[in-house]
Amino acid sequence: MVNAAEAYRRQQVLNAPPEQLTLMLYNGCLKFIEEGTQTLKEKNYEAANNSLQKAQRIISEFRLTLNMDYEISHQLFPLYNYVYDRLVEGNIRSDISKLDEAKGIITELRDAWAEAMKKARSEKGDGKGGNGYA
């Protein structure tokens, strides 16, 4: 049986607008990179591999869902490729510096996305003084 926290989380995902889902994916990617980094430090290579593969799948999803009709997508695609490569290399070589580099890039992208969400809401008149999705 599904516990209440899991049911709540599932409901959040099902009801979230696309821009919120993107933010959730960025946050999930960062969580998995952090887990992978921590378990690498503990020399728990299987757990590190599992977490880092989850982060890699999120980056793959970002690449696959880019709408190439927009110029920004042509800039994001190689950046996502680079992050993906850092995650794979960090995972294979147990190189935390590669994971830190990937984490830094995803953090910047996540923060820029959250800021763009705030700006879009305020331009639409939906701003609530900083409250809301981000």
N, C-alpha and C positions, 0 to 999 in steps of 0.2 A: 504494500500500500504506500502511496506517495504521502510524504509528510507535508505539513502545512507550509513550511518555508519553501519547499520545492514547488508546490502548487502555486504559491504566490509568485515565485520567480518565473515560472512558466507562463502565468497569466500576464505578467509584465511584458514579456517578450511578444506574446501573441497580440497585445493591444498597443504596442509601441509604434509610433510613426517611423518611417524609414530613416529619418535623420537621427532619431534616438537609437535605433538599432545599430547604426554605424558607430555611434559613440560607445555603445555597449560592447561592440566587437573590438574597438580600440582598447577599451579597458580590459576586456578578456585577454587580448593578446599580451598586454603588459603584465597581467597577473600570471599568465603561463610562462612568460620569459623570466619573471622573478622567481617563480617556483623552480624552473629549470636551473637557474643560476644557483639558488640555494641548495638544491639537491646535488648539483655538481660539486659544490664546496664540501658537501658531506660525503662525496664519493659514492652516492647512490645513483649509479649511471642509468639504471633502468627507469627510475622515476624521472630523472632529468630528461631522458630521451622521450618519455611519454608526454611530459609537459611541453617540451620544445617542439614536438611534432604537432601538438594542438596549436601552438603559436604559428607554426608554418602553415597549417591548414587555414587559419584565419587570413594570413597574408595571401595565400592562394585564392581565397574567396574574393578578397579585395581586387586582385588582379583580374579575375574572371568577370567580375561585375562592373568594371569600369565602362562608362559610356564614352566611347572614343569620339563621339561627336563634339566633345568639349575639349578645348585646348588644355585645360588643367589635367585631364586624363592622360595626355601625352607626356606630361611632366611627372605625374604620379606613377605611371607604369614602370619606368626604369628605377624609380626610388623604391617601389615595392619589390622589384627584382633584387635590388641591392640588399634590402633588409632580409629577404628570403635567403639569399646567399650567405649573409652573416649568420643567420640562425642555423643553417645547415652546417656551415664551417665550424661555428662555435660548438654545435652538438657533436660533430664527428671528432673534433680535436680537443674537446673539453676545454675550450678557450673562452674564458669568461669575458675577456676584453671584447671579443666579437659580439657576444650577447649584450654587453653594455652598450656597444655602438648601436645595435639594432634597437635596444630599449630607448636610447636617446632620440633616435629618429621617430619612433612610434609615439613617444611622449610629445614631441613637437607637433606631429600631425594631429594627435588627439586634442592637444590644447588649441591648435588653430581651428579644428573642427568645432570644438565647444564654443569658441569665440564667435565663429561664423553663425552658429545656431542662435546665440544670444542676439547678435546683430540682426539676423533675419526676423526674429521674434519682435524686436523693438521696432523695426521698420514696418512690420505688419500691424503694429499697435498691440501686440500680444505680450509685450514686455511686462514683467511683474517685479521690477526692481531687483533683478538678479536672481529671482527664484524661478524654478522651472527645471528643464531637463539637465542643464549643464551644471 
